[in-house]
């Protein structure tokens, strides 16, 4: 299993914290079981968000630098000059 990237960790952590705060404030609950359910659901939501963040492509799949930097050569430079 590959290691999570920094952006996955950031998105997942922010989702957990913000969704927990939002659900606690909106529900107004004070019971321990309800708070535990909210915390677990926020954790699951954070994991889903972290897994759906697009991963960077491996270096082998990226285009070669020569192909990206290809500059068209004018026709006059390709043909030898006739004396």
Phi, psi and omega in degrees: 000128181288153178289147177290147178280169180297319182293325176295317179295320181294310180299316180296316181294316178297321178297317180297311184294311184291320179291326176296312179299316181297314181294322179293319180290320181287326182278328181065024182281152177232358181278146183296316180297322180292321178294322178295320178296318179296318180295317180293318179294324177293323177295317178296317178298319178297321177295319178296318178296317181296323180287332183271355176293130181299137178272149176292146180285145176298158184298329183292331182276345180286154179293148179294144181303326181295326180287324181288330185257017182292128180244130180295138179264131179299151182299327181294333181279336181280327184270136177290147180287135179272125180284000000 
